[in-house]
Amino acid sequence: MGSQLVEVRLSADIVAPLESAMISRRRPESVAFGLAGEARLSDRRLLLIKKVRTLPDNAYVKNSGHGASWRGSATIPILNEALSENLAIVILHKHAAIGPVSLSEDDRASARRLLPMFQNLIGSRSHASVVFGETHASGMALLPDSDDYAERLRLRWLGDTLKDFASDGVDLAQSDDPLYESQKLLIGGRGQASLGHARVAVVGLSGGGSHVVQQLAHMGIGEIVGIDSDRVEGSNRARMIGSTALDGFLRRRKIAVMSRLVRRINRRVRFIGVPYNVPRQETLDAIKTCDVLIGCVDNYHAKADLQETSWRYLIPYIDIGLLIRPLENSSGVAIGGNVATFVPGSFCQWCIDFLSDAKLAAETGGRPRSYFEGAARQAQVVSMNGLLASQATSDVLQMLAGFESISGETVIKKFDGIDGTLTNWSVHKKTACSKCQSALGTGDPVWQRVRS
């Protein structure tokens, strides 16, 4: 039995159809086939389900055992689709149970028959069979170039709150740390334990990002990955939490200042600094290990890179932005901003015109990406950065601990700096958005040798 950990993630748009397919069938057990991209981390392998295919009712055959049986010919279109796109195949089925679940002997026998067949067809991918209940999941996976089955498996569903199914019959422990007694009145001991096990990336550590890091440390996030290549300048002191005059004089790295800030606030929290910007490979490698990504960047190209990385690895992405500009023909100013949470599978920045080809082209003046137009320095105010960062951090709390019931309406929060208000704006996914569909769940790039 293999010791490799396999984590299966489902994008937000396929969770509801999958549940419906599992519930509506008029038989004890039905299956669905997830088609997935894949990524390798140092401690686990990710199977990133980007689409789900089901079988028609007439494909199932009567079976005296405990598992579902179906005609092999019914899966041919699914196998062809996976083969043409070089995707992993994950068999999914549900047991109506609260508590630990496991593959039946019939399920295991079916997996031992089917997974090697999938591997023969698509040898570069891992393939798995997964059973889930209301709270738990388990399964087995066959990895490339391996005859052994990995049976350490996790299942995560993406939505307004991350839903992690317990595995190995073990629930996430409740936190009994007295430091968080007041916070646990809102999220409970289990919610605090979720925060303590979480890893959150913060990209951009100046105006908004420093506020975010500070608040995550106070909340007790297990690991904070801070990403920024810049060094502290004297002017940063007006907006960068934790910076000092000496930091500017010595030109210390911003990640060093944030590491010191976290250490002074909460030694239970680990800070990992990455001294590079997106899209350097070092930053992408760090981000794909995280549970939530927060972008505090002020250029469209960086936002586009974070958007793609979020979709590629099925990581929720929270974007904050502040814009202060003078009004034309007036002595007044307009102060606006946003806090937007993008859950892979729902709407993306391209869907709602946060990003566009025109904006990217204007940013570089039509030149290659390495060149950026010399735009005037934007105004920044520490209190307004802090307000947006606080909302983003609260959204992290909701994503990881689920402290409130979400109505299901998709919104972003628009900031009016004159009135000092955050207002919900309803937004929707564009079905024709090719940008988010092309990146969703693709995982690590796969380089295929072309024969001449």
ROSESE-76036 format. One line per 2 residues: number of its first residue (from 1); for each residue z, x, y of C-alpha. Coordinates in nm, 3 decimals. Last residue first. Example, Ala and Ser with C-alpha at 12.3 -4.5 7.8 and 13.67 -1.06 7.14 Angstrom:
<atoms>
2> 0.714/1.367/-0.106 ~ 0.780/1.230/-0.450 .
</atoms>
This chain:
<atoms>
452> -3.602/0.984/1.468 ~ -3.286/0.830/1.327 .
450> -3.048/0.686/1.582 ~ -2.683/0.771/1.525 .
448> -2.448/0.493/1.626 ~ -2.181/0.536/1.886 .
446> -1.926/0.259/1.876 ~ -1.745/0.200/2.204 .
444> -1.377/0.114/2.157 ~ -1.285/-0.252/2.180 .
442> -1.562/-0.513/2.220 ~ -1.316/-0.799/2.262 .
440> -1.489/-0.950/2.566 ~ -1.727/-0.708/2.739 .
438> -2.053/-0.906/2.720 ~ -1.888/-1.243/2.781 .
436> -1.711/-1.126/3.097 ~ -2.025/-1.001/3.272 .
434> -2.266/-1.263/3.133 ~ -2.106/-1.546/3.326 .
432> -2.307/-1.852/3.220 ~ -2.007/-2.057/3.112 .
430> -1.845/-1.990/3.446 ~ -1.468/-2.006/3.408 .
428> -1.278/-2.226/3.646 ~ -1.060/-2.196/3.954 .
426> -0.779/-2.405/4.100 ~ -0.617/-2.254/4.407 .
424> -0.237/-2.241/4.419 ~ -0.094/-2.161/4.761 .
422> 0.130/-1.869/4.858 ~ 0.282/-1.901/5.204 .
420> 0.391/-1.676/5.489 ~ 0.225/-1.898/5.751 .
418> 0.045/-1.607/5.917 ~ 0.022/-1.407/5.596 .
416> -0.160/-1.679/5.406 ~ -0.164/-1.570/5.043 .
414> -0.382/-1.731/4.774 ~ -0.238/-1.776/4.427 .
412> -0.486/-1.812/4.144 ~ -0.504/-2.117/3.922 .
410> -0.607/-2.243/3.578 ~ -0.444/-2.573/3.494 .
408> -0.270/-2.560/3.155 ~ 0.047/-2.723/3.279 .
406> 0.254/-2.410/3.215 ~ 0.613/-2.457/3.100 .
404> 0.841/-2.197/3.253 ~ 1.029/-1.884/3.137 .
402> 0.753/-1.756/2.912 ~ 0.901/-1.412/2.834 .
400> 0.603/-1.173/2.843 ~ 0.346/-1.357/3.055 .
398> 0.607/-1.535/3.265 ~ 0.786/-1.210/3.347 .
396> 0.452/-1.046/3.426 ~ 0.375/-1.338/3.660 .
394> 0.710/-1.275/3.829 ~ 0.597/-0.915/3.880 .
392> 0.275/-1.035/4.042 ~ 0.473/-1.268/4.270 .
390> 0.702/-0.982/4.373 ~ 0.402/-0.756/4.436 .
388> 0.249/-1.014/4.670 ~ 0.570/-1.040/4.873 .
386> 0.624/-0.664/4.871 ~ 0.279/-0.588/5.007 .
384> 0.355/-0.837/5.283 ~ 0.685/-0.667/5.366 .
382> 0.533/-0.317/5.355 ~ 0.254/-0.394/5.600 .
380> -0.089/-0.240/5.546 ~ -0.391/-0.230/5.778 .
378> -0.714/-0.104/5.628 ~ -0.854/0.240/5.710 .
376> -1.210/0.210/5.840 ~ -1.480/0.237/5.575 .
374> -1.642/0.567/5.490 ~ -1.893/0.436/5.239 .
372> -1.820/0.554/4.888 ~ -2.024/0.804/4.690 .
370> -1.953/0.882/4.323 ~ -2.096/0.539/4.234 .
368> -2.448/0.642/4.316 ~ -2.585/0.530/4.656 .
366> -2.657/0.173/4.764 ~ -2.405/0.204/5.047 .
364> -2.134/0.270/4.793 ~ -1.914/-0.027/4.880 .
362> -2.211/-0.240/4.977 ~ -2.359/-0.204/4.628 .
360> -2.036/-0.312/4.463 ~ -2.004/-0.613/4.692 .
358> -2.366/-0.716/4.631 ~ -2.328/-0.683/4.254 .
356> -2.042/-0.929/4.272 ~ -1.666/-0.924/4.220 .
354> -1.404/-1.167/4.347 ~ -1.687/-1.415/4.296 .
352> -1.484/-1.659/4.081 ~ -1.667/-1.591/3.754 .
350> -1.706/-1.220/3.834 ~ -1.329/-1.175/3.862 .
348> -1.282/-1.334/3.518 ~ -1.218/-1.688/3.396 .
346> -1.060/-1.740/3.052 ~ -1.129/-1.535/2.738 .
344> -0.926/-1.239/2.854 ~ -0.640/-1.367/3.072 .
342> -0.693/-1.292/3.440 ~ -0.387/-1.338/3.660 .
340> -0.460/-1.354/4.033 ~ -0.232/-1.270/4.322 .
338> -0.420/-1.301/4.646 ~ -0.448/-1.189/5.002 .
336> -0.481/-1.300/5.359 ~ -0.390/-1.202/5.712 .
334> -0.632/-1.294/5.987 ~ -0.567/-1.136/6.325 .
332> -0.559/-1.253/6.686 ~ -0.708/-1.104/7.002 .
330> -1.019/-1.316/6.961 ~ -1.395/-1.287/6.972 .
328> -1.403/-1.200/6.601 ~ -1.066/-1.210/6.429 .
326> -0.903/-0.878/6.347 ~ -0.845/-0.793/5.981 .
324> -0.553/-0.779/5.739 ~ -0.646/-0.791/5.370 .
322> -0.395/-0.778/5.083 ~ -0.480/-0.761/4.711 .
320> -0.305/-0.814/4.381 ~ -0.470/-0.825/4.039 .
318> -0.294/-0.919/3.716 ~ -0.480/-0.831/3.394 .
316> -0.401/-0.969/3.049 ~ -0.507/-0.720/2.776 .
314> -0.779/-0.821/2.529 ~ -0.909/-0.463/2.473 .
312> -1.261/-0.501/2.621 ~ -1.160/-0.781/2.855 .
310> -0.885/-0.581/3.026 ~ -1.099/-0.266/3.031 .
308> -1.387/-0.457/3.190 ~ -1.166/-0.605/3.462 .
306> -0.998/-0.271/3.526 ~ -1.337/-0.105/3.575 .
304> -1.455/-0.384/3.807 ~ -1.135/-0.357/4.013 .
302> -1.191/0.019/4.044 ~ -1.546/-0.043/4.164 .
300> -1.429/-0.308/4.409 ~ -1.193/-0.087/4.603 .
298> -0.835/-0.150/4.712 ~ -0.629/-0.095/4.399 .
296> -0.301/-0.255/4.291 ~ -0.414/-0.357/3.942 .
294> -0.148/-0.473/3.696 ~ -0.221/-0.445/3.322 .
292> -0.013/-0.617/3.053 ~ 0.060/-0.527/2.690 .
290> -0.033/-0.160/2.717 ~ -0.190/0.090/2.473 .
288> -0.540/0.023/2.615 ~ -0.422/0.135/2.958 .
286> -0.333/0.490/2.853 ~ -0.667/0.564/2.684 .
284> -0.849/0.413/2.982 ~ -0.658/0.637/3.222 .
282> -0.726/0.954/3.023 ~ -1.093/0.859/2.990 .
280> -1.132/0.863/3.369 ~ -1.244/0.521/3.498 .
278> -1.003/0.486/3.670 ~ -0.790/0.740/3.854 .
276> -0.598/1.039/3.719 ~ -0.241/1.170/3.731 .
274> -0.107/0.948/3.446 ~ 0.271/0.907/3.471 .
272> 0.482/0.760/3.192 ~ 0.807/0.595/3.301 .
270> 1.066/0.499/3.039 ~ 1.318/0.229/3.122 .
268> 1.674/0.258/2.990 ~ 1.745/0.507/3.268 .
266> 1.730/0.224/3.519 ~ 1.717/0.252/3.896 .
264> 1.745/0.629/3.949 ~ 1.504/0.707/3.666 .
262> 1.257/0.449/3.790 ~ 1.251/0.598/4.139 .
260> 1.220/0.955/4.007 ~ 0.922/0.859/3.792 .
258> 0.771/0.676/4.088 ~ 0.797/0.989/4.306 .
256> 0.644/1.203/4.031 ~ 0.359/0.953/3.984 .
254> 0.290/0.974/4.355 ~ 0.233/1.347/4.327 .
252> 0.435/1.557/4.566 ~ 0.269/1.678/4.883 .
250> 0.568/1.899/4.970 ~ 0.589/1.761/5.326 .
248> 0.511/1.408/5.209 ~ 0.779/1.414/4.939 .
246> 1.019/1.572/5.189 ~ 0.971/1.279/5.430 .
244> 1.072/1.044/5.150 ~ 0.900/0.804/4.910 .
242> 1.091/0.542/4.710 ~ 0.882/0.240/4.812 .
240> 0.545/0.335/4.956 ~ 0.463/0.137/5.273 .
238> 0.570/0.326/5.585 ~ 0.640/0.644/5.389 .
236> 0.275/0.671/5.292 ~ 0.186/0.800/5.641 .
234> 0.335/1.140/5.562 ~ 0.111/1.184/5.262 .
232> 0.214/1.158/4.897 ~ -0.030/1.291/4.637 .
230> -0.304/1.090/4.473 ~ -0.421/1.070/4.110 .
228> -0.260/0.733/4.033 ~ -0.167/0.557/3.709 .
226> 0.192/0.453/3.632 ~ 0.261/0.348/3.273 .
224> 0.591/0.157/3.268 ~ 0.775/0.141/2.937 .
222> 1.051/-0.089/2.810 ~ 1.051/-0.332/3.102 .
220> 1.412/-0.377/3.212 ~ 1.376/-0.615/3.507 .
218> 1.504/-0.353/3.756 ~ 1.238/-0.109/3.638 .
216> 0.968/-0.376/3.667 ~ 1.085/-0.442/4.022 .
214> 1.051/-0.082/4.135 ~ 0.716/-0.036/3.963 .
212> 0.577/-0.347/4.133 ~ 0.698/-0.241/4.477 .
210> 0.537/0.102/4.427 ~ 0.213/-0.066/4.321 .
208> 0.177/-0.280/4.632 ~ 0.165/-0.010/4.898 .
206> 0.123/0.312/4.698 ~ 0.120/0.339/4.320 .
204> -0.231/0.233/4.218 ~ -0.277/0.120/3.857 .
202> 0.041/-0.022/3.703 ~ 0.040/-0.039/3.322 .
200> 0.306/-0.242/3.139 ~ 0.456/-0.162/2.797 .
198> 0.682/-0.425/2.645 ~ 0.966/-0.382/2.393 .
196> 1.244/-0.425/2.651 ~ 1.064/-0.720/2.807 .
194> 1.044/-0.894/2.470 ~ 1.415/-0.826/2.413 .
192> 1.486/-0.995/2.746 ~ 1.292/-1.300/2.631 .
190> 1.486/-1.310/2.306 ~ 1.816/-1.291/2.492 .
188> 1.728/-1.582/2.719 ~ 1.463/-1.602/2.992 .
186> 1.647/-1.762/3.283 ~ 2.016/-1.707/3.206 .
184> 1.895/-1.379/3.056 ~ 1.833/-1.247/3.407 .
182> 2.201/-1.287/3.498 ~ 2.322/-1.111/3.182 .
180> 2.071/-0.826/3.216 ~ 2.309/-0.530/3.237 .
178> 2.522/-0.687/2.961 ~ 2.268/-0.571/2.696 .
176> 2.282/-0.821/2.408 ~ 1.906/-0.847/2.362 .
174> 1.800/-1.079/2.083 ~ 1.611/-0.915/1.800 .
172> 1.244/-0.993/1.743 ~ 1.229/-1.185/1.419 .
170> 1.183/-1.016/1.082 ~ 0.996/-1.171/0.786 .
168> 0.757/-0.875/0.781 ~ 0.585/-1.017/1.087 .
166> 0.682/-1.222/1.391 ~ 0.395/-1.397/1.564 .
164> 0.347/-1.281/1.921 ~ 0.247/-1.542/2.176 .
162> 0.160/-1.391/2.513 ~ 0.223/-1.649/2.782 .
160> -0.046/-1.808/2.998 ~ -0.267/-1.742/2.696 .
158> -0.345/-1.468/2.447 ~ -0.250/-1.499/2.082 .
156> -0.102/-1.197/1.906 ~ -0.078/-1.129/1.531 .
154> 0.091/-0.826/1.372 ~ 0.024/-0.664/1.035 .
152> 0.181/-0.401/0.813 ~ -0.009/-0.472/0.491 .
150> -0.271/-0.198/0.501 ~ -0.480/-0.206/0.184 .
148> -0.586/0.115/0.009 ~ -0.944/0.199/-0.085 .
146> -1.006/0.362/0.250 ~ -1.313/0.492/0.428 .
144> -1.291/0.215/0.687 ~ -0.970/0.008/0.678 .
142> -0.897/-0.284/0.446 ~ -0.646/-0.525/0.593 .
140> -0.367/-0.742/0.453 ~ -0.177/-1.038/0.589 .
138> 0.131/-1.169/0.762 ~ 0.218/-1.416/1.035 .
136> 0.528/-1.584/1.179 ~ 0.626/-1.852/1.432 .
134> 0.429/-2.169/1.364 ~ 0.255/-2.036/1.055 .
132> 0.000/-1.761/1.012 ~ -0.208/-1.619/0.728 .
130> -0.438/-1.323/0.782 ~ -0.713/-1.162/0.573 .
128> -0.858/-0.841/0.713 ~ -1.162/-0.624/0.772 .
126> -1.178/-0.281/0.936 ~ -1.511/-0.163/1.073 .
124> -1.752/0.126/1.019 ~ -1.854/0.009/0.672 .
122> -2.012/-0.318/0.772 ~ -2.185/-0.454/0.459 .
120> -1.988/-0.256/0.201 ~ -1.673/-0.321/0.403 .
118> -1.733/-0.697/0.397 ~ -1.770/-0.681/0.017 .
116> -1.451/-0.474/-0.005 ~ -1.276/-0.748/0.198 .
114> -1.402/-1.034/-0.019 ~ -1.266/-0.967/-0.368 .
112> -0.931/-0.816/-0.275 ~ -0.894/-1.089/-0.010 .
110> -0.958/-1.365/-0.266 ~ -0.698/-1.218/-0.502 .
108> -0.452/-1.197/-0.215 ~ -0.510/-1.556/-0.113 .
106> -0.472/-1.674/-0.474 ~ -0.148/-1.477/-0.499 .
104> -0.032/-1.652/-0.182 ~ -0.042/-1.464/0.146 .
102> 0.291/-1.471/0.324 ~ 0.486/-1.683/0.569 .
100> 0.822/-1.628/0.739 ~ 0.967/-1.907/0.951 .
98> 0.841/-2.247/1.059 ~ 0.579/-2.354/0.808 .
96> 0.251/-2.542/0.794 ~ 0.052/-2.251/0.650 .
94> -0.259/-2.146/0.842 ~ -0.579/-1.962/0.765 .
92> -0.772/-1.673/0.912 ~ -1.027/-1.442/0.747 .
90> -1.097/-1.146/0.979 ~ -1.444/-0.990/0.989 .
88> -1.514/-0.673/1.190 ~ -1.817/-0.665/1.415 .
86> -2.138/-0.458/1.403 ~ -2.333/-0.711/1.612 .
84> -2.609/-0.774/1.356 ~ -2.367/-0.739/1.065 .
82> -2.114/-0.985/1.207 ~ -2.390/-1.240/1.272 .
80> -2.540/-1.188/0.927 ~ -2.200/-1.230/0.763 .
78> -2.140/-1.555/0.951 ~ -2.485/-1.689/0.862 .
76> -2.422/-1.598/0.494 ~ -2.079/-1.762/0.480 .
74> -2.199/-2.095/0.343 ~ -2.380/-1.918/0.057 .
72> -2.044/-1.812/-0.084 ~ -1.945/-2.170/-0.151 .
70> -1.585/-2.230/-0.055 ~ -1.237/-2.204/-0.200 .
68> -0.908/-2.252/-0.013 ~ -0.589/-2.111/-0.161 .
66> -0.317/-2.258/-0.380 ~ -0.504/-2.291/-0.708 .
64> -0.676/-2.588/-0.872 ~ -0.972/-2.556/-0.639 .
62> -1.223/-2.817/-0.530 ~ -1.512/-2.679/-0.332 .
60> -1.550/-2.628/0.042 ~ -1.895/-2.591/0.205 .
58> -1.931/-2.968/0.248 ~ -1.669/-2.966/0.524 .
56> -1.865/-2.721/0.735 ~ -1.727/-2.366/0.761 .
54> -1.569/-2.220/1.073 ~ -1.667/-1.934/1.306 .
52> -1.436/-1.770/1.559 ~ -1.529/-1.542/1.848 .
50> -1.385/-1.241/2.032 ~ -1.123/-1.131/1.782 .
48> -0.990/-0.788/1.878 ~ -0.872/-0.600/1.569 .
46> -0.646/-0.323/1.698 ~ -0.534/-0.022/1.494 .
44> -0.187/0.122/1.528 ~ 0.040/0.406/1.643 .
42> -0.200/0.648/1.814 ~ -0.436/0.370/1.911 .
40> -0.769/0.284/1.753 ~ -0.985/0.000/1.874 .
38> -1.191/-0.270/1.706 ~ -1.426/-0.554/1.791 .
36> -1.385/-0.879/1.610 ~ -1.549/-1.173/1.441 .
34> -1.285/-1.421/1.325 ~ -1.365/-1.634/1.023 .
32> -1.188/-1.965/0.980 ~ -1.022/-2.105/0.673 .
30> -0.902/-2.441/0.554 ~ -0.598/-2.542/0.348 .
28> -0.443/-2.861/0.212 ~ -0.756/-3.065/0.280 .
26> -0.854/-3.319/0.539 ~ -0.926/-3.064/0.808 .
24> -0.808/-3.142/1.160 ~ -0.519/-2.897/1.178 .
22> -0.684/-2.560/1.108 ~ -0.996/-2.633/1.310 .
20> -0.789/-2.759/1.602 ~ -0.574/-2.445/1.597 .
18> -0.885/-2.229/1.601 ~ -1.045/-2.429/1.881 .
16> -0.725/-2.390/2.090 ~ -0.693/-2.014/2.037 .
14> -1.061/-1.939/2.095 ~ -1.071/-1.927/2.475 .
12> -0.757/-1.718/2.514 ~ -0.879/-1.417/2.316 .
10> -0.722/-1.356/1.975 ~ -0.548/-1.027/1.890 .
8> -0.490/-0.877/1.544 ~ -0.260/-0.574/1.523 .
6> -0.289/-0.344/1.221 ~ -0.012/-0.096/1.141 .
4> -0.110/0.182/0.896 ~ 0.140/0.225/0.611 .
2> -0.109/0.154/0.333 ~ 0.000/0.000/0.000 .
</atoms>
